[in-house]
Amino acid sequence: MPDLKFMGKYIITADIRLKTALHIGGTEEGFDIGGLDNPVIKDKVTGVPYIPGSSLKGKMRSLLEWAYGKINFGFNQEKKEYEGKVCTDPTHPIGIVFGVPADAYKKQGELPSGPTRLTVRDAYPDKEQIKDWEAKMEEKIYTEIKTENAIDRLTSSANPRTMERVPAESVFKAEFVFDVYSPEDVKHLKLLFQGMYLLEESYLGGGGTRGSGKIKFENIKITARDKNEYIGEGEKRLIVNQNTYNTPKPILGNFNTIFRIE
């Protein structure tokens, strides 16, 4: 087991602004007349759409795995088909930050690298955003309906379908919690901002290749909370010097200065 000791946390908050409308699928409405083919995920109590933390974390991880060449394709002789394998290496920074299945340690014979470092909260709209939706649409109406028409290129037959989307320029409040167990973890935090930047240049949710899901991270704020803030003992070791940069690209460009990495 590596020499791991809890040092503290970095709390990163950000606004997620939709540059194009967003669709993250929820429960199908079934076969009711007039029901939507593809409703968005909503809070069951308030009916307000939100962005699941699992969607954010999963998309960023996938983009990082491709960027770092950690997706491996191979031919499965038993199934007689090609398969892709994602990063399950518990010693790779992606595995350390985003986590790996518990059995990955047993299969690879590696020592555990400690708890998964990154937690991604569900992102909800604030009260001002909800008021804005209701002013532009109707009370308790927070989404738009996009109609798409798939055309069979051989027969020219049409297959119309509907997709529910959260309108462009909507803003959701995101929070990322990064636990630090060794000085090396501070360097690994860079993966989060790389994932954000990659996601801005890709898309979130469904229908991305047809225009949906372009987002921007804005108003990023980074707070360092040392161990002594939680339990009243231990020296202050986490440092952040971030007053100017509030979007992923400039944070990446000044990462060592912000986190005082030599």
For each residue, the residues with C-beta under 8 A, 3 or more apart:
1: 4 111 112
2: 111 113 114 182
3: 182
4: 1 113 114 181 182
5: 181 182
6: 179 180 181 227
7: 180 181 182 183 185 226 227 234 237 238
8: 180 224 225 226 227 229 230 237 238
9: 177 178 179 180 224 225 238
10: 177 178 180 189 222 223 224 225 238 240
11: 175 176 177 178 222 223 225
12: 175 176 177 178 192 220 221 222 223
13: 173 174 175 176 219 220 221 223
14: 174 175 176 196 217 218 219 220 221
15: 171 172 173 174 217 218 219
16: 51 123 171 172 173 174 215 216 217 218
17: 169 170 171 215 216 217 218
18: 21 22 166 167 168 169 170 171 172 214 215
19: 168 169 214 215 216
20: 168 211 212 213 214
21: 18 144 146 165 166 167 168 211 212
22: 18 40 51 165 166 170 204 205 212 213 215
23: 38 40 146 163 164 165 166 205 206 207 212 213
24: 40 41 49 51 52 55 204 205 206
25: 38 39 40 41 205 206
26: 39 40 41 42
27: 39 41
28: 39
29: 32 35 36 39
30: 35
31: 35
32: 29 35
33:
34:
35: 29 30 31 32
36: 29 39 145 162 163 164
37: 161 162 163
38: 23 25 161 162 163 164 206
39: 25 26 27 28 29 36 42 164
40: 22 23 24 25 26 49 143 164 165 166
41: 24 25 26 27 49 50 52
42: 26 39 46 47 48 49 50 142
43: 46 47 48 49 50 124
44: 47
45:
46: 42 43
47: 42 43 44 140 142
48: 42 43 124 125 130 142
49: 24 40 41 42 43 125 142 143 166
50: 41 42 43 122 123 124 125 172
51: 16 22 24 55 56 122 123 172 174 204
52: 24 41 55 56 122
53: 56 57 119 120 121 122 123
54: 57 58 120
55: 24 51 52 58 59 204 205
56: 51 52 53 59 60 120 123 174 199 204
57: 53 54 60 61 98 118 120
58: 54 55 61 62
59: 55 56 62 63 199 202 204
60: 56 57 63 64 98 192 195 196 198 199
61: 57 58 64 65 94 98 195
62: 58 59 65 66 86
63: 59 60 66 67 195 198 199 202
64: 60 61 67 68 70 94 98 191 194 195 198
65: 61 62 68 70 71 86 87 94
66: 62 63 69 70 71
67: 63 64 194 198
68: 64 65 87 94
69: 66
70: 64 65 66 86 87 89 92 94
71: 65 66 84 85 86 87
72: 84 85
73: 82 83 84 85
74: 82 83 85
75: 81 82 83
76: 79 80 81 82 83
77: 80
78:
79: 76 83
80: 76 77
81: 75 76
82: 73 74 75 76
83: 73 74 75 76 79
84: 71 72 73
85: 71 72 73 74 88
86: 62 65 70 71
87: 65 68 70 71 92 94 95 100
88: 85 95 100 101 104 107 108
89: 70 92 94 95 100 104 108 110
90: 95 96 100 104 105 108 110 112 113
91: 95 96 110 113
92: 70 87 89 95 96
93: 96 97 188 191
94: 61 64 65 68 70 87 89 97 98 191
95: 87 88 89 90 91 92 98 99 100 104 113
96: 90 91 92 93 113 114 116 117 185 188
97: 93 94 116 117 118 178 188 189 191 192
98: 57 60 61 64 94 95 116 118 191
99: 95 116 118
100: 87 88 89 90 95 104 105
101: 88 104
102: 105 106
103: 106 107
104: 88 89 90 95 100 101 107 108 110
105: 90 100 102 108 109 110 111 112
106: 102 103 109
107: 88 103 104
108: 88 89 90 104 105
109: 105 106
110: 89 90 91 104 105 113
111: 1 2 105
112: 1 90 105
113: 2 4 90 91 95 96 110
114: 2 4 96 117 181
115: 179 181
116: 96 97 98 99 119
117: 96 97 114 178 179 180 181 185 188
118: 57 97 98 99 176 177 178 179 192
119: 53 116 176 177 178 179
120: 53 54 56 57 174 175 176
121: 53 174 175 176 177
122: 50 51 52 53
123: 16 50 51 53 56 172 173 174 175
124: 43 48 50 172 173
125: 48 49 50 129 130 133 142 170 171 172 173
126: 129 130 171 173
127: 130 131
128: 131 132
129: 125 126 132 133 170 171 172
130: 48 125 126 127 133 134 142
131: 127 128 134 135
132: 128 129 135 136 170
133: 125 129 130 136 137 141 142 167 170
134: 130 131 137 138 139 140 141 142
135: 131 132
136: 132 133 167
137: 133 134 141 142 144
138: 134 141
139: 134
140: 47 134
141: 133 134 137 138
142: 42 47 48 49 125 130 133 134 137 166
143: 40 49 164 165 166 167
144: 21 137 164 165 166 167
145: 36 162 163 164 165
146: 21 23 162 163 164 165 207 212
147: 160 161 162 163
148: 160 161 162 163 210
149: 158 159 160 161
150: 158 159 160 161
151: 156 157 158 159
152: 155 156 157 158 159
153: 156
154:
155: 152
156: 151 152 153
157: 151 152
158: 149 150 151 152
159: 149 150 151 152
160: 147 148 149 150
161: 37 38 147 148 149 150
162: 36 37 38 145 146 147 148
163: 23 36 37 38 145 146 147 148 206 207 212
164: 23 36 38 39 40 143 144 145 146
165: 21 22 23 40 143 144 145 146 207 212
166: 18 21 22 23 40 49 142 143 144 170
167: 18 21 133 136 143 144 170
168: 18 19 20 21
169: 17 18 19
170: 17 18 22 125 129 132 133 166 167
171: 15 16 17 18 125 126 129
172: 15 16 18 50 51 123 124 125 129
173: 13 15 16 123 124 125 126
174: 13 14 15 16 51 56 120 121 123 217
175: 11 12 13 14 120 121 123
176: 11 12 13 14 118 119 120 121 192
177: 9 10 11 12 118 119 121
178: 9 10 11 12 97 117 118 119 185 189 192
179: 6 9 115 117 118 119 185
180: 6 7 8 9 10 117 185 186 238
181: 4 5 6 7 114 115 117 185
182: 2 3 4 5 7 185
183: 7 186 187
184: 187 188
185: 7 96 117 178 179 180 181 182 188 189
186: 180 183 189 238 259 261
187: 183 184 190 261
188: 93 96 97 117 184 185 191
189: 10 97 178 185 186 192 193 259
190: 187 193 194 252 255
191: 64 93 94 97 98 188 194 195
192: 12 60 97 118 176 178 189 195 196
193: 189 190 196 197 248 251 252 255
194: 64 67 190 191 197 198 248 252
195: 60 61 63 64 191 192 198 199
196: 14 60 192 193 199 200 217 248
197: 193 194 200 201 248 249 252
198: 60 63 64 67 194 195 201 202
199: 56 59 60 63 195 196 202 204 215 217
200: 196 197 214 215 216 217 248
201: 197 198
202: 59 63 198 199 208
203: 208 209 212 213 214 215
204: 22 24 51 55 56 59 199 208 213 215
205: 22 23 24 25 55 208 212 213
206: 23 24 25 38 163 212 213
207: 23 146 163 165 210 211 212 213
208: 202 203 204 205 211 212 213 214
209: 203
210: 148 207
211: 20 21 207 208
212: 20 21 22 23 146 163 165 203 205 206 207 208
213: 20 22 23 203 204 205 206 207 208
214: 18 19 20 200 203 208
215: 16 17 18 19 22 199 200 203 204
216: 16 17 19 200 247
217: 14 15 16 17 174 196 199 200 220 247 248
218: 14 15 16 17 246 247
219: 13 14 15 246
220: 12 13 14 217 245 246 247 248 251
221: 12 13 14 242 246
222: 10 11 12 240 242 258
223: 10 11 12 13 240
224: 8 9 10 238 239 240
225: 8 9 10 11 229 230 238
226: 7 8 229 234 235 236 237 238
227: 6 7 8 230 231 233 234 237
228: 231 232 233 234 235 236
229: 8 225 226
230: 8 225 227
231: 227 228 234
232: 228
233: 227 228
234: 7 226 227 228 231 237
235: 226 228
236: 226 228
237: 7 8 226 227 234
238: 7 8 9 10 180 186 224 225 226
239: 224 259 260
240: 10 222 223 224 258 259
241: 257 258 259 260
242: 221 222 245 251 258
243:
244: 250
245: 220 242 250 251 254 258
246: 218 219 220 221 250 251
247: 216 217 218 220 250 251
248: 193 194 196 197 200 217 220 251 252
249: 197 252 253
250: 244 245 246 247 253 254
251: 193 220 242 245 246 247 248 254 255 258
252: 190 193 194 197 248 249 255
253: 249 250
254: 245 250 251 257 258
255: 190 193 251 252 258 259 261
256: 259 260 261 262
257: 241 254 260
258: 222 240 241 242 245 251 254 255
259: 186 189 239 240 241 255 256
260: 239 241 256 257
261: 186 187 255 256
262: 256
